[in-house]
Amino acid sequence: MRIGTGWDIHPLVPGRKLLLGGVEIPHDRGESGHSDGDVLLHAIIDALFGALAIGDIGTHFPPSDDRWKDISSIELLRSALDLLDGHTIGNIDCTVILQRPKLMPHIDAIRNSIASVCDIPYASVSVKAKTAEGLLGELGTGNAVIAQVVVLLHEGATDTIGNLDDWV
Ligand code: MG
């Protein structure tokens, strides 16, 4: 087995969609970013790359490359999943830190979305929501969102890691 962690933060600004795990959350602001800014999917991607020790989201999808501008982070996650050749996801545990809006009504949709894209059972995806209790500067004033993720991968054929060396 291999384990990976991912972490990401994005500013929240008016005129952008708030996307979490591929689900649009109704709000008066959303993540700014080079891609669609889905902070949760970015943290999942980094956790997957971390588990395989093949760099990070910036290594694979550099913001200097216009191919990734405004791209759906679901497409980025699909590209990351293509690199798991020979590995399968055991489970994904996520925490989203967002002052507002309340995420509880959207948790099931987010879990379903992640499970669908990753082709794993709903029960293998955990999404927990926290506020910043008004603390931590921009996070507590609702001007930023953080996601942190842990993934567990089951190892497959050992030669798959070698195939990934081109990406490092
Ligand atoms: Mg990001």
Backbone and ligand atoms as CSV (ligand in chain L), in Angstrom:
chain,resi,resn,atom,element,x,y,z
A,1,MET,N,N,0.836,-1.201,0.000
A,1,MET,CA,C,0.000,0.000,0.000
A,1,MET,C,C,0.868,1.247,0.000
A,2,ARG,N,N,0.327,2.313,-0.529
A,2,ARG,CA,C,1.014,3.609,-0.505
A,2,ARG,C,C,0.016,4.653,-0.018
A,3,ILE,N,N,0.517,5.655,0.702
A,3,ILE,CA,C,-0.355,6.697,1.239
A,3,ILE,C,C,0.129,8.052,0.731
A,4,GLY,N,N,-0.812,8.956,0.504
A,4,GLY,CA,C,-0.442,10.287,0.037
A,4,GLY,C,C,-1.312,11.350,0.684
A,5,THR,N,N,-0.734,12.534,0.854
A,5,THR,CA,C,-1.510,13.654,1.374
A,5,THR,C,C,-1.512,14.780,0.351
A,6,GLY,N,N,-2.578,15.547,0.362
A,6,GLY,CA,C,-2.669,16.718,-0.510
A,6,GLY,C,C,-3.268,17.884,0.253
A,7,TRP,N,N,-2.861,19.080,-0.124
A,7,TRP,CA,C,-3.345,20.303,0.530
A,7,TRP,C,C,-3.408,21.398,-0.523
A,8,ASP,N,N,-4.451,22.218,-0.446
A,8,ASP,CA,C,-4.528,23.331,-1.391
A,8,ASP,C,C,-5.337,24.464,-0.779
A,9,ILE,N,N,-5.067,25.663,-1.229
A,9,ILE,CA,C,-5.805,26.847,-0.805
A,9,ILE,C,C,-6.067,27.713,-2.020
A,10,HIS,N,N,-7.246,28.300,-2.095
A,10,HIS,CA,C,-7.559,29.256,-3.155
A,10,HIS,C,C,-8.266,30.462,-2.558
A,11,PRO,N,N,-8.001,31.642,-3.111
A,11,PRO,CA,C,-8.804,32.811,-2.737
A,11,PRO,C,C,-10.237,32.640,-3.248
A,12,LEU,N,N,-11.180,33.240,-2.544
A,12,LEU,CA,C,-12.575,33.275,-3.002
A,12,LEU,C,C,-12.898,34.698,-3.434
A,13,VAL,N,N,-13.364,34.819,-4.680
A,13,VAL,CA,C,-13.616,36.153,-5.237
A,13,VAL,C,C,-14.975,36.166,-5.935
A,14,PRO,N,N,-15.619,37.330,-6.016
A,14,PRO,CA,C,-16.887,37.429,-6.752
A,14,PRO,C,C,-16.675,37.113,-8.224
A,15,GLY,N,N,-17.716,36.595,-8.858
A,15,GLY,CA,C,-17.663,36.349,-10.291
A,15,GLY,C,C,-17.060,35.018,-10.684
A,16,ARG,N,N,-16.737,34.188,-9.701
A,16,ARG,CA,C,-16.218,32.842,-9.990
A,16,ARG,C,C,-17.144,31.815,-9.346
A,17,LYS,N,N,-17.178,30.604,-9.933
A,17,LYS,CA,C,-17.977,29.517,-9.353
A,17,LYS,C,C,-17.245,28.924,-8.152
A,18,LEU,N,N,-18.020,28.543,-7.126
A,18,LEU,CA,C,-17.456,27.782,-6.006
A,18,LEU,C,C,-17.637,26.303,-6.333
A,19,LEU,N,N,-16.530,25.652,-6.702
A,19,LEU,CA,C,-16.548,24.240,-7.079
A,19,LEU,C,C,-15.797,23.431,-6.036
A,20,LEU,N,N,-16.447,22.380,-5.562
A,20,LEU,CA,C,-15.816,21.493,-4.579
A,20,LEU,C,C,-16.081,20.052,-4.996
A,21,GLY,N,N,-15.035,19.355,-5.348
A,21,GLY,CA,C,-15.189,17.970,-5.776
A,21,GLY,C,C,-16.003,17.831,-7.054
A,22,GLY,N,N,-15.990,18.862,-7.886
A,22,GLY,CA,C,-16.749,18.822,-9.136
A,22,GLY,C,C,-18.188,19.267,-8.990
A,23,VAL,N,N,-18.586,19.665,-7.794
A,23,VAL,CA,C,-19.966,20.106,-7.534
A,23,VAL,C,C,-19.975,21.618,-7.365
A,24,GLU,N,N,-20.895,22.281,-8.067
A,24,GLU,CA,C,-21.012,23.737,-7.913
A,24,GLU,C,C,-21.884,24.048,-6.703
A,25,ILE,N,N,-21.315,24.808,-5.768
A,25,ILE,CA,C,-22.017,25.175,-4.541
A,25,ILE,C,C,-22.548,26.607,-4.705
A,26,PRO,N,N,-23.842,26.822,-4.553
A,26,PRO,CA,C,-24.370,28.184,-4.691
A,26,PRO,C,C,-23.743,29.128,-3.661
A,27,HIS,N,N,-23.144,30.216,-4.139
A,27,HIS,CA,C,-22.488,31.180,-3.244
A,27,HIS,C,C,-22.245,32.463,-4.031
A,28,ASP,N,N,-21.907,33.534,-3.335
A,28,ASP,CA,C,-21.696,34.814,-4.018
A,28,ASP,C,C,-20.257,34.997,-4.476
A,29,ARG,N,N,-19.445,33.991,-4.297
A,29,ARG,CA,C,-18.062,34.040,-4.751
A,29,ARG,C,C,-17.540,32.627,-4.966
A,30,GLY,N,N,-16.408,32.530,-5.653
A,30,GLY,CA,C,-15.833,31.217,-5.916
A,30,GLY,C,C,-14.323,31.314,-6.017
A,31,GLU,N,N,-13.689,30.156,-6.266
A,31,GLU,CA,C,-12.236,30.102,-6.264
A,31,GLU,C,C,-11.659,30.791,-7.501
A,32,SER,N,N,-10.713,31.678,-7.277
A,32,SER,CA,C,-9.912,32.147,-8.394
A,32,SER,C,C,-8.816,31.125,-8.628
A,33,GLY,N,N,-8.325,31.094,-9.849
A,33,GLY,CA,C,-7.276,30.128,-10.158
A,33,GLY,C,C,-7.082,30.026,-11.653
A,34,HIS,N,N,-5.990,29.369,-12.033
A,34,HIS,CA,C,-5.673,29.222,-13.461
A,34,HIS,C,C,-6.661,28.265,-14.122
A,35,SER,N,N,-6.960,27.167,-13.402
A,35,SER,CA,C,-7.981,26.230,-13.882
A,35,SER,C,C,-9.323,26.721,-13.345
A,36,ASP,N,N,-10.281,25.818,-13.182
A,36,ASP,CA,C,-11.554,26.236,-12.589
A,36,ASP,C,C,-11.439,26.448,-11.078
A,37,GLY,N,N,-10.283,26.101,-10.508
A,37,GLY,CA,C,-10.002,26.426,-9.109
A,37,GLY,C,C,-10.576,25.468,-8.073
A,38,ASP,N,N,-11.015,24.286,-8.506
A,38,ASP,CA,C,-11.640,23.345,-7.568
A,38,ASP,C,C,-10.607,22.852,-6.550
A,39,VAL,N,N,-10.607,23.508,-5.402
A,39,VAL,CA,C,-9.565,23.288,-4.398
A,39,VAL,C,C,-9.538,21.839,-3.909
A,40,LEU,N,N,-10.704,21.220,-3.817
A,40,LEU,CA,C,-10.773,19.853,-3.292
A,40,LEU,C,C,-10.204,18.860,-4.298
A,41,LEU,N,N,-10.557,19.017,-5.561
A,41,LEU,CA,C,-9.989,18.110,-6.567
A,41,LEU,C,C,-8.483,18.302,-6.685
A,42,HIS,N,N,-8.011,19.545,-6.529
A,42,HIS,CA,C,-6.564,19.782,-6.590
A,42,HIS,C,C,-5.857,19.052,-5.442
A,43,ALA,N,N,-6.446,19.074,-4.263
A,43,ALA,CA,C,-5.825,18.386,-3.124
A,43,ALA,C,C,-5.848,16.870,-3.336
A,44,ILE,N,N,-6.922,16.366,-3.936
A,44,ILE,CA,C,-6.982,14.929,-4.233
A,44,ILE,C,C,-5.891,14.553,-5.236
A,45,ILE,N,N,-5.748,15.367,-6.267
A,45,ILE,CA,C,-4.719,15.105,-7.284
A,45,ILE,C,C,-3.326,15.086,-6.635
A,46,ASP,N,N,-3.068,16.056,-5.770
A,46,ASP,CA,C,-1.758,16.095,-5.112
A,46,ASP,C,C,-1.556,14.887,-4.198
A,47,ALA,N,N,-2.620,14.436,-3.560
A,47,ALA,CA,C,-2.508,13.256,-2.709
A,47,ALA,C,C,-2.182,12.017,-3.548
A,48,LEU,N,N,-2.800,11.916,-4.724
A,48,LEU,CA,C,-2.512,10.777,-5.608
A,48,LEU,C,C,-1.058,10.820,-6.077
A,49,PHE,N,N,-0.607,12.003,-6.516
A,49,PHE,CA,C,0.781,12.131,-6.951
A,49,PHE,C,C,1.725,11.873,-5.779
A,50,GLY,N,N,1.337,12.333,-4.603
A,50,GLY,CA,C,2.174,12.114,-3.422
A,50,GLY,C,C,2.301,10.638,-3.082
A,51,ALA,N,N,1.198,9.921,-3.191
A,51,ALA,CA,C,1.232,8.491,-2.873
A,51,ALA,C,C,2.216,7.753,-3.777
A,52,LEU,N,N,2.311,8.214,-5.023
A,52,LEU,CA,C,3.210,7.555,-5.979
A,52,LEU,C,C,4.582,8.224,-6.054
A,53,ALA,N,N,4.750,9.320,-5.288
A,53,ALA,CA,C,6.014,10.064,-5.290
A,53,ALA,C,C,6.412,10.474,-6.697
A,54,ILE,N,N,5.470,11.071,-7.404
A,54,ILE,CA,C,5.744,11.492,-8.794
A,54,ILE,C,C,5.494,12.996,-8.953
A,55,GLY,N,N,5.878,13.752,-7.956
A,55,GLY,CA,C,5.759,15.197,-8.091
A,55,GLY,C,C,4.430,15.708,-7.581
A,56,ASP,N,N,3.995,16.848,-8.120
A,56,ASP,CA,C,2.758,17.450,-7.641
A,56,ASP,C,C,1.971,18.034,-8.807
A,57,ILE,N,N,0.874,18.675,-8.469
A,57,ILE,CA,C,-0.029,19.157,-9.515
A,57,ILE,C,C,0.659,20.195,-10.403
A,58,GLY,N,N,1.574,20.965,-9.815
A,58,GLY,CA,C,2.306,21.959,-10.597
A,58,GLY,C,C,3.303,21.325,-11.549
A,59,THR,N,N,3.817,20.146,-11.189
A,59,THR,CA,C,4.733,19.414,-12.057
A,59,THR,C,C,4.015,18.957,-13.324
A,60,HIS,N,N,2.818,18.451,-13.127
A,60,HIS,CA,C,2.093,17.832,-14.229
A,60,HIS,C,C,1.254,18.818,-15.027
A,61,PHE,N,N,0.712,19.824,-14.329
A,61,PHE,CA,C,-0.183,20.783,-14.986
A,61,PHE,C,C,0.275,22.199,-14.659
A,62,PRO,N,N,1.439,22.623,-15.163
A,62,PRO,CA,C,1.985,23.925,-14.771
A,62,PRO,C,C,1.087,25.079,-15.220
A,63,PRO,N,N,0.862,26.079,-14.324
A,63,PRO,CA,C,0.013,27.203,-14.677
A,63,PRO,C,C,0.572,28.024,-15.833
A,64,SER,N,N,1.867,27.842,-16.132
A,64,SER,CA,C,2.461,28.557,-17.269
A,64,SER,C,C,2.001,27.980,-18.604
A,65,ASP,N,N,1.367,26.804,-18.561
A,65,ASP,CA,C,0.923,26.133,-19.781
A,65,ASP,C,C,-0.550,26.469,-20.032
A,66,ASP,N,N,-0.839,27.133,-21.126
A,66,ASP,CA,C,-2.203,27.578,-21.410
A,66,ASP,C,C,-3.178,26.428,-21.655
A,67,ARG,N,N,-2.644,25.201,-21.811
A,67,ARG,CA,C,-3.546,24.054,-21.969
A,67,ARG,C,C,-4.441,23.881,-20.747
A,68,TRP,N,N,-3.960,24.339,-19.590
A,68,TRP,CA,C,-4.700,24.099,-18.338
A,68,TRP,C,C,-5.540,25.307,-17.917
A,69,LYS,N,N,-5.510,26.384,-18.728
A,69,LYS,CA,C,-6.258,27.584,-18.348
A,69,LYS,C,C,-7.758,27.298,-18.398
A,70,ASP,N,N,-8.425,27.573,-17.283
A,70,ASP,CA,C,-9.887,27.409,-17.151
A,70,ASP,C,C,-10.347,25.970,-17.379
A,71,ILE,N,N,-9.404,25.011,-17.368
A,71,ILE,CA,C,-9.795,23.624,-17.600
A,71,ILE,C,C,-10.578,23.105,-16.385
A,72,SER,N,N,-11.517,22.201,-16.657
A,72,SER,CA,C,-12.238,21.541,-15.571
A,72,SER,C,C,-11.255,20.698,-14.768
A,73,SER,N,N,-11.301,20.845,-13.460
A,73,SER,CA,C,-10.401,20.050,-12.618
A,73,SER,C,C,-10.768,18.580,-12.655
A,74,ILE,N,N,-11.987,18.271,-13.072
A,74,ILE,CA,C,-12.344,16.862,-13.278
A,74,ILE,C,C,-11.461,16.271,-14.366
A,75,GLU,N,N,-11.193,17.057,-15.407
A,75,GLU,CA,C,-10.310,16.572,-16.465
A,75,GLU,C,C,-8.883,16.393,-15.938
A,76,LEU,N,N,-8.449,17.306,-15.072
A,76,LEU,CA,C,-7.115,17.151,-14.465
A,76,LEU,C,C,-7.072,15.880,-13.618
A,77,LEU,N,N,-8.128,15.634,-12.847
A,77,LEU,CA,C,-8.162,14.425,-12.014
A,77,LEU,C,C,-8.149,13.181,-12.897
A,78,ARG,N,N,-8.902,13.211,-13.991
A,78,ARG,CA,C,-8.903,12.046,-14.896
A,78,ARG,C,C,-7.497,11.794,-15.440
A,79,SER,N,N,-6.791,12.866,-15.770
A,79,SER,CA,C,-5.415,12.704,-16.250
A,79,SER,C,C,-4.528,12.118,-15.162
A,80,ALA,N,N,-4.744,12.557,-13.919
A,80,ALA,CA,C,-3.961,12.013,-12.802
A,80,ALA,C,C,-4.281,10.533,-12.602
A,81,LEU,N,N,-5.560,10.189,-12.702
A,81,LEU,CA,C,-5.960,8.793,-12.509
A,81,LEU,C,C,-5.338,7.890,-13.576
A,82,ASP,N,N,-5.131,8.435,-14.759
A,82,ASP,CA,C,-4.492,7.647,-15.827
A,82,ASP,C,C,-3.080,7.218,-15.448
A,83,LEU,N,N,-2.456,7.958,-14.517
A,83,LEU,CA,C,-1.090,7.646,-14.102
A,83,LEU,C,C,-1.039,6.607,-12.989
A,84,LEU,N,N,-2.217,6.166,-12.523
A,84,LEU,CA,C,-2.260,5.181,-11.439
A,84,LEU,C,C,-2.162,3.769,-11.973
A,85,ASP,N,N,-1.853,3.632,-13.229
A,85,ASP,CA,C,-1.784,2.336,-13.893
A,85,ASP,C,C,-1.257,1.260,-12.958
A,86,GLY,N,N,-2.093,0.287,-12.673
A,86,GLY,CA,C,-1.663,-0.803,-11.804
A,86,GLY,C,C,-1.941,-0.565,-10.338
A,87,HIS,N,N,-2.432,0.624,-9.995
A,87,HIS,CA,C,-2.800,0.901,-8.605
A,87,HIS,C,C,-4.290,1.192,-8.535
A,88,THR,N,N,-4.875,0.881,-7.402
A,88,THR,CA,C,-6.280,1.219,-7.197
A,88,THR,C,C,-6.418,2.013,-5.911
A,89,ILE,N,N,-7.411,2.878,-5.895
A,89,ILE,CA,C,-7.647,3.708,-4.710
A,89,ILE,C,C,-8.380,2.882,-3.653
A,90,GLY,N,N,-7.819,2.835,-2.453
A,90,GLY,CA,C,-8.489,2.169,-1.333
A,90,GLY,C,C,-9.570,3.064,-0.761
A,91,ASN,N,N,-9.167,4.250,-0.308
A,91,ASN,CA,C,-10.141,5.228,0.170
A,91,ASN,C,C,-9.535,6.622,0.106
A,92,ILE,N,N,-10.424,7.604,0.149
A,92,ILE,CA,C,-10.039,9.016,0.127
A,92,ILE,C,C,-10.724,9.696,1.303
A,93,ASP,N,N,-9.945,10.393,2.111
A,93,ASP,CA,C,-10.522,11.139,3.240
A,93,ASP,C,C,-10.176,12.619,3.070
A,94,CYS,N,N,-11.217,13.453,3.033
A,94,CYS,CA,C,-11.046,14.875,2.721
A,94,CYS,C,C,-11.580,15.753,3.845
A,95,THR,N,N,-10.923,16.875,4.059
A,95,THR,CA,C,-11.458,17.934,4.920
A,95,THR,C,C,-11.449,19.235,4.142
A,96,VAL,N,N,-12.596,19.914,4.129
A,96,VAL,CA,C,-12.701,21.236,3.500
A,96,VAL,C,C,-12.895,22.256,4.616
A,97,ILE,N,N,-12.089,23.317,4.591
A,97,ILE,CA,C,-12.208,24.380,5.591
A,97,ILE,C,C,-12.736,25.623,4.888
A,98,LEU,N,N,-13.969,25.960,5.208
A,98,LEU,CA,C,-14.682,27.032,4.508
A,98,LEU,C,C,-15.586,27.730,5.518
A,99,GLN,N,N,-15.452,29.029,5.626
A,99,GLN,CA,C,-16.239,29.754,6.624
A,99,GLN,C,C,-17.730,29.738,6.282
A,100,ARG,N,N,-18.055,29.950,5.001
A,100,ARG,CA,C,-19.435,29.917,4.535
A,100,ARG,C,C,-19.422,29.692,3.025
A,101,PRO,N,N,-20.472,29.125,2.470
A,101,PRO,CA,C,-21.702,28.662,3.102
A,101,PRO,C,C,-21.515,27.310,3.797
A,102,LYS,N,N,-22.566,26.882,4.498
A,102,LYS,CA,C,-22.547,25.561,5.121
A,102,LYS,C,C,-22.493,24.485,4.035
A,103,LEU,N,N,-21.613,23.521,4.214
A,103,LEU,CA,C,-21.459,22.476,3.197
A,103,LEU,C,C,-22.301,21.234,3.464
A,104,MET,N,N,-22.847,21.132,4.676
A,104,MET,CA,C,-23.567,19.897,5.028
A,104,MET,C,C,-24.585,19.466,3.967
A,105,PRO,N,N,-25.395,20.405,3.410
A,105,PRO,CA,C,-26.392,19.963,2.408
A,105,PRO,C,C,-25.763,19.427,1.124
A,106,HIS,N,N,-24.483,19.651,0.927
A,106,HIS,CA,C,-23.830,19.292,-0.344
A,106,HIS,C,C,-22.856,18.117,-0.207
A,107,ILE,N,N,-22.675,17.637,1.017
A,107,ILE,CA,C,-21.644,16.612,1.244
A,107,ILE,C,C,-21.909,15.347,0.428
A,108,ASP,N,N,-23.157,14.899,0.401
A,108,ASP,CA,C,-23.457,13.669,-0.341
A,108,ASP,C,C,-23.168,13.829,-1.827
A,109,ALA,N,N,-23.536,14.985,-2.368
A,109,ALA,CA,C,-23.291,15.231,-3.798
A,109,ALA,C,C,-21.793,15.260,-4.089
A,110,ILE,N,N,-21.026,15.859,-3.182
A,110,ILE,CA,C,-19.574,15.925,-3.377
A,110,ILE,C,C,-18.972,14.525,-3.307
A,111,ARG,N,N,-19.413,13.733,-2.313
A,111,ARG,CA,C,-18.899,12.360,-2.198
A,111,ARG,C,C,-19.238,11.548,-3.449
A,112,ASN,N,N,-20.480,11.691,-3.908
A,112,ASN,CA,C,-20.896,10.959,-5.114
A,112,ASN,C,C,-20.081,11.373,-6.329
A,113,SER,N,N,-19.815,12.673,-6.447
A,113,SER,CA,C,-19.064,13.174,-7.593
A,113,SER,C,C,-17.645,12.605,-7.607
A,114,ILE,N,N,-16.976,12.662,-6.464
A,114,ILE,CA,C,-15.606,12.156,-6.376
A,114,ILE,C,C,-15.578,10.655,-6.633
A,115,ALA,N,N,-16.526,9.924,-6.015
A,115,ALA,CA,C,-16.578,8.468,-6.190
A,115,ALA,C,C,-16.798,8.114,-7.658
A,116,SER,N,N,-17.659,8.898,-8.328
A,116,SER,CA,C,-17.956,8.623,-9.736
A,116,SER,C,C,-16.729,8.832,-10.610
A,117,VAL,N,N,-16.049,9.962,-10.424
A,117,VAL,CA,C,-14.880,10.249,-11.272
A,117,VAL,C,C,-13.776,9.223,-11.009
A,118,CYS,N,N,-13.599,8.863,-9.743
A,118,CYS,CA,C,-12.521,7.918,-9.389
A,118,CYS,C,C,-12.935,6.464,-9.590
A,119,ASP,N,N,-14.202,6.235,-9.888
A,119,ASP,CA,C,-14.742,4.891,-10.082
A,119,ASP,C,C,-14.505,4.005,-8.859
A,120,ILE,N,N,-14.840,4.561,-7.701
A,120,ILE,CA,C,-14.749,3.819,-6.444
A,120,ILE,C,C,-16.083,3.967,-5.718
A,121,PRO,N,N,-16.353,3.111,-4.731
A,121,PRO,CA,C,-17.650,3.198,-4.041
A,121,PRO,C,C,-17.796,4.507,-3.251
A,122,TYR,N,N,-19.036,4.945,-3.137
A,122,TYR,CA,C,-19.376,6.115,-2.313
A,122,TYR,C,C,-18.798,5.962,-0.904
A,123,ALA,N,N,-18.873,4.755,-0.374
A,123,ALA,CA,C,-18.411,4.511,0.999
A,123,ALA,C,C,-16.900,4.655,1.139
A,124,SER,N,N,-16.189,4.711,0.011
A,124,SER,CA,C,-14.733,4.860,0.059
A,124,SER,C,C,-14.297,6.319,0.025
A,125,VAL,N,N,-15.270,7.236,-0.015
A,125,VAL,CA,C,-14.963,8.667,-0.061
A,125,VAL,C,C,-15.573,9.352,1.156
A,126,SER,N,N,-14.727,9.974,1.950
A,126,SER,CA,C,-15.178,10.757,3.098
A,126,SER,C,C,-14.922,12.233,2.816
A,127,VAL,N,N,-15.924,13.061,3.073
A,127,VAL,CA,C,-15.745,14.510,2.958
A,127,VAL,C,C,-16.265,15.156,4.231
A,128,LYS,N,N,-15.385,15.823,4.928
A,128,LYS,CA,C,-15.736,16.479,6.182
A,128,LYS,C,C,-15.621,17.992,5.991
A,129,ALA,N,N,-16.520,18.731,6.602
A,129,ALA,CA,C,-16.524,20.186,6.450
A,129,ALA,C,C,-16.255,20.847,7.795
A,130,LYS,N,N,-15.375,21.841,7.776
A,130,LYS,CA,C,-15.072,22.627,8.966
A,130,LYS,C,C,-15.161,24.106,8.609
A,131,THR,N,N,-15.435,24.937,9.597
A,131,THR,CA,C,-15.205,26.368,9.401
A,131,THR,C,C,-13.860,26.702,10.050
A,132,ALA,N,N,-13.448,27.940,9.863
A,132,ALA,CA,C,-12.215,28.395,10.510
A,132,ALA,C,C,-12.528,29.094,11.827
A,133,GLU,N,N,-13.801,28.976,12.279
A,133,GLU,CA,C,-14.217,29.628,13.534
A,133,GLU,C,C,-13.913,31.124,13.513
A,134,GLY,N,N,-13.932,31.701,12.309
A,134,GLY,CA,C,-13.657,33.134,12.191
A,134,GLY,C,C,-12.191,33.504,12.338
A,135,LEU,N,N,-11.335,32.505,12.467
A,135,LEU,CA,C,-9.901,32.746,12.694
A,135,LEU,C,C,-9.120,32.597,11.381
A,136,LEU,N,N,-7.829,32.718,11.498
A,136,LEU,CA,C,-6.910,32.472,10.387
A,136,LEU,C,C,-7.106,33.443,9.223
A,137,GLY,N,N,-7.308,34.714,9.542
A,137,GLY,CA,C,-7.278,35.762,8.531
A,137,GLY,C,C,-8.313,35.576,7.443
A,138,GLU,N,N,-7.828,35.537,6.191
A,138,GLU,CA,C,-8.736,35.488,5.044
A,138,GLU,C,C,-9.634,34.252,5.058
A,139,LEU,N,N,-9.161,33.190,5.681
A,139,LEU,CA,C,-9.984,31.985,5.769
A,139,LEU,C,C,-11.211,32.263,6.635
A,140,GLY,N,N,-10.983,32.897,7.763
A,140,GLY,CA,C,-12.057,33.161,8.711
A,140,GLY,C,C,-13.025,34.240,8.248
A,141,THR,N,N,-12.577,35.115,7.348
A,141,THR,CA,C,-13.478,36.135,6.823
A,141,THR,C,C,-14.194,35.665,5.557
A,142,GLY,N,N,-13.974,34.420,5.165
A,142,GLY,CA,C,-14.702,33.863,4.020
A,142,GLY,C,C,-14.093,34.210,2.679
A,143,ASN,N,N,-12.839,34.617,2.689
A,143,ASN,CA,C,-12.178,35.000,1.437
A,143,ASN,C,C,-11.194,33.949,0.934
A,144,ALA,N,N,-11.247,32.770,1.509
A,144,ALA,CA,C,-10.356,31.695,1.064
A,144,ALA,C,C,-10.971,30.351,1.457
A,145,VAL,N,N,-10.518,29.315,0.788
A,145,VAL,CA,C,-10.964,27.951,1.096
A,145,VAL,C,C,-9.744,27.043,1.042
A,146,ILE,N,N,-9.720,26.092,1.970
A,146,ILE,CA,C,-8.616,25.126,2.053
A,146,ILE,C,C,-9.196,23.721,1.949
A,147,ALA,N,N,-8.458,22.832,1.298
A,147,ALA,CA,C,-8.815,21.412,1.316
A,147,ALA,C,C,-7.582,20.605,1.676
A,148,GLN,N,N,-7.774,19.587,2.487
A,148,GLN,CA,C,-6.689,18.646,2.749
A,148,GLN,C,C,-7.231,17.231,2.610
A,149,VAL,N,N,-6.368,16.371,2.093
A,149,VAL,CA,C,-6.811,15.051,1.645
A,149,VAL,C,C,-5.752,14.003,1.981
A,150,VAL,N,N,-6.221,12.826,2.339
A,150,VAL,CA,C,-5.353,11.649,2.439
A,150,VAL,C,C,-5.930,10.560,1.549
A,151,VAL,N,N,-5.079,9.929,0.755
A,151,VAL,CA,C,-5.541,8.794,-0.052
A,151,VAL,C,C,-4.683,7.576,0.254
A,152,LEU,N,N,-5.303,6.427,0.137
A,152,LEU,CA,C,-4.586,5.160,0.251
A,152,LEU,C,C,-4.690,4.447,-1.095
A,153,LEU,N,N,-3.535,4.006,-1.583
A,153,LEU,CA,C,-3.507,3.263,-2.841
A,153,LEU,C,C,-3.067,1.832,-2.565
A,154,HIS,N,N,-3.723,0.914,-3.249
A,154,HIS,CA,C,-3.262,-0.473,-3.238
A,154,HIS,C,C,-2.307,-0.658,-4.409
A,155,GLU,N,N,-1.159,-1.220,-4.117
A,155,GLU,CA,C,-0.160,-1.393,-5.159
A,155,GLU,C,C,-0.550,-2.503,-6.112
A,156,GLY,N,N,-0.247,-2.256,-7.374
A,156,GLY,CA,C,-0.463,-3.267,-8.392
A,156,GLY,C,C,0.873,-3.768,-8.880
A,157,ALA,N,N,0.965,-3.925,-10.202
A,157,ALA,CA,C,2.199,-4.416,-10.794
A,157,ALA,C,C,3.341,-3.443,-10.481
A,158,THR,N,N,4.486,-3.983,-10.084
A,158,THR,CA,C,5.576,-3.130,-9.636
A,158,THR,C,C,6.201,-2.332,-10.772
A,159,ASP,N,N,5.997,-2.767,-12.029
A,159,ASP,CA,C,6.656,-2.054,-13.131
A,159,ASP,C,C,5.940,-0.745,-13.478
A,160,THR,N,N,4.765,-0.508,-12.865
A,160,THR,CA,C,4.034,0.705,-13.222
A,160,THR,C,C,4.749,1.951,-12.722
A,161,ILE,N,N,5.440,1.837,-11.593
A,161,ILE,CA,C,6.160,3.002,-11.065
A,161,ILE,C,C,7.213,3.443,-12.071
A,162,GLY,N,N,7.905,2.467,-12.653
A,162,GLY,CA,C,8.923,2.801,-13.645
A,162,GLY,C,C,8.362,3.582,-14.815
A,163,ASN,N,N,7.140,3.221,-15.218
A,163,ASN,CA,C,6.530,3.914,-16.337
A,163,ASN,C,C,6.216,5.379,-16.013
A,164,LEU,N,N,6.144,5.673,-14.733
A,164,LEU,CA,C,5.785,7.023,-14.321
A,164,LEU,C,C,7.002,7.931,-14.230
A,165,ASP,N,N,8.204,7.384,-14.384
A,165,ASP,CA,C,9.410,8.189,-14.185
A,165,ASP,C,C,9.491,9.365,-15.146
A,166,ASP,N,N,8.882,9.224,-16.314
A,166,ASP,CA,C,8.926,10.318,-17.285
A,166,ASP,C,C,8.299,11.582,-16.755
A,167,TRP,N,N,7.442,11.458,-15.763
A,167,TRP,CA,C,6.702,12.604,-15.256
A,167,TRP,C,C,7.451,13.361,-14.174
A,168,VAL,N,N,8.499,12.752,-13.619
A,168,VAL,CA,C,9.143,13.380,-12.463
A,168,VAL,C,C,10.101,14.463,-12.933
L,1,MG,MG,MG,-5.219,24.666,-6.657
